[in-house]
């Protein structure tokens, strides 16, 4: 009799338990919603936008210049744009970006507040907000270790008027 109760319980509740486990795995290890707080990524992202953080793409494909990433800094989640990659020399002179001496055009940013001249150490990334005059970023705290980057984000879900991929 006891054996039949166990089989009945597993048959009845097993699919629900499995679904919950799958949802938790997806949420904590693959994708999760993230909220934009503040104006540091304005005009690309707006305060209050809800985005999807993709934790696995970064692990599989690495980071590219201008990817939008989420990092954890002093217990706070920050959304920034990758500007400098490990080993590169990054310069901002007269509000123009130079990587290893070559001018790189930026289409999404507001002015940089100061000139920057830095070589990015191996394993680190230089990240900036698009609203450079109003952003806590590598200009303040220096290059960020890859281990502090939680993943990439580019899909805005809400509000619906901002829905879509951001570059």
For each residue, the residues with C-beta under 8 A, 3 or more apart:
1: 4 5
2: 5 6
3: 6 7
4: 1 7 8
5: 1 2 8 9
6: 2 3 9 10
7: 3 4 10 11
8: 4 5 11 12
9: 5 6 12 13
10: 6 7 13 14
11: 7 8 14
12: 8 9
13: 9 10 16 17
14: 10 11 17 18
15: 18 19
16: 13 19 20
17: 13 14 20 21
18: 14 15 21 22
19: 15 16 22 23
20: 16 17 23 24
21: 17 18 24 25
22: 18 19 25 26
23: 19 20 26 27
24: 20 21 27 28
25: 21 22 28 29 30
26: 22 23 29 30 31
27: 23 24 30 31 32
28: 24 25 32
29: 25 26 55 56
30: 25 26 27 54 55 56
31: 26 27 52 53 54 55 56
32: 27 28 52 53 55
33: 50 51 52 53 157
34: 50 51 52 53 70 77 79 153
35: 48 49 50 51
36: 41 45 46 47 48 49 50 51 79
37: 47 77
38: 47 134
39: 42 46 47 131 134
40: 78 79 80 129 130 131 134 135 136 137
41: 36 44 45 68 79 80 81 129 130 131 135
42: 39 45 46 47 110 130 131 134
43: 108 110 130 131
44: 41 68 81 108 130 166 167
45: 36 41 42 49 51 68 79 130 156 162 166
46: 36 39 42 49 162
47: 36 37 38 39 42
48: 35 36 159
49: 35 36 45 46 156 158 159 162
50: 33 34 35 36 156 157 158 159
51: 33 34 35 36 45 79 153 154 155 156 157 166
52: 31 32 33 34 153 155 157
53: 31 32 33 34 70 150 151 152 153
54: 30 31 57 58 151 152 153
55: 29 30 31 32 58 59 150 151
56: 29 30 31 59 60 151
57: 54 60 61 151 152
58: 54 55 61 62 63 69 149 150 151 152
59: 55 56 151
60: 56 57
61: 57 58
62: 58
63: 58 67 69 82 85 125 146 149 152
64: 67 82 85
65: 82 83 84 85 99 104
66: 81 82 83 106 167
67: 63 64 81 82 152 154
68: 41 44 45 79 80 81 82 152 153 154 166
69: 58 63 79 80 81 82 125 127 149 150 151 152 153
70: 34 53 77 78 79 149 150 151 152 153
71: 77 78 80 127 144 148 149 150
72: 75 76 77 78 148 150
73: 76 78 136 141 144 148
74:
75: 72
76: 72 73
77: 34 37 70 71 72 150
78: 40 70 71 72 73 127 136 137
79: 34 36 40 41 45 51 68 69 70 129 153
80: 40 41 68 69 71 127 128 129 135 137 138
81: 41 44 66 67 68 69 108 127 128 129 130
82: 63 64 65 66 67 68 69 85 125 126 127
83: 65 66 90 97 126 127 128 138
84: 65 88 90 99 118 120 125 126 138 143
85: 63 64 65 82 88 120 125 126
86: 120 121 122 123 124 125 146
87: 119 120 121 122
88: 84 85 99 100 119 120 126
89: 99 100 101 117 118 119 120
90: 83 84 97 98 99 116 117 118 119 120 126
91: 97 98 99 101 115 116 117 118
92: 95 96 97 98 112 114 115 116 117
93: 96 98 115 117
94: 115
95: 92 111 112
96: 92 93 103
97: 83 90 91 92 103 104 105 106
98: 90 91 92 93 101 102 103 104
99: 65 84 88 89 90 91 102 104
100: 88 89
101: 89 91 98
102: 98 99
103: 96 97 98
104: 65 97 98 99
105: 97
106: 66 97 109
107:
108: 43 44 81 130 167
109: 106 112 128 130 132
110: 42 43 130 131 132 133
111: 95 132 133
112: 92 95 109 115 116 128 132 139
113: 132 133 139
114: 92 139
115: 91 92 93 94 112
116: 90 91 92 112 139
117: 89 90 91 92 93
118: 84 89 90 91 126 143
119: 87 88 89 90
120: 84 85 86 87 88 89 90 124 125 126 143
121: 86 87 124 143
122: 86 87
123: 86 145 146
124: 86 120 121 143 144 145 146
125: 63 69 82 84 85 86 120 138 143 144 146 149
126: 82 83 84 85 88 90 118 120 138 143 144
127: 69 71 78 80 81 82 83 137 138 144
128: 80 81 83 109 112 132 135 137 138 139
129: 40 41 79 80 81 132 134 135 136 137
130: 40 41 42 43 44 45 81 108 109 110 135
131: 39 40 41 42 43 110 134 135
132: 109 110 111 112 113 128 129 135 137 139
133: 110 111 113
134: 38 39 40 42 129 131
135: 40 41 80 128 129 130 131 132 139
136: 40 73 78 129 140 141
137: 40 78 80 127 128 129 132 140 141
138: 80 83 84 125 126 127 128 141 142 143 144
139: 112 113 114 116 128 132 135
140: 136 137
141: 73 136 137 138 144
142: 138
143: 84 118 120 121 124 125 126 138
144: 71 73 124 125 126 127 138 141 148 149
145: 123 124 148 149
146: 63 86 123 124 125 149
147:
148: 71 72 73 144 145
149: 58 63 69 70 71 125 144 145 146
150: 53 55 58 69 70 71 72 77
151: 53 54 55 56 57 58 59 69 70
152: 53 54 57 58 63 67 68 69 70
153: 34 51 52 53 54 68 69 70 79
154: 51 67 68 165 166 167
155: 51 52 164 165 166
156: 45 49 50 51 162 163 164 165 166
157: 33 50 51 52 163
158: 49 50 162 163
159: 48 49 50 162 163
160: 163
161:
162: 45 46 49 156 158 159
163: 156 157 158 159 160
164: 155 156
165: 154 155 156
166: 44 45 51 68 154 155 156
167: 44 66 108 154
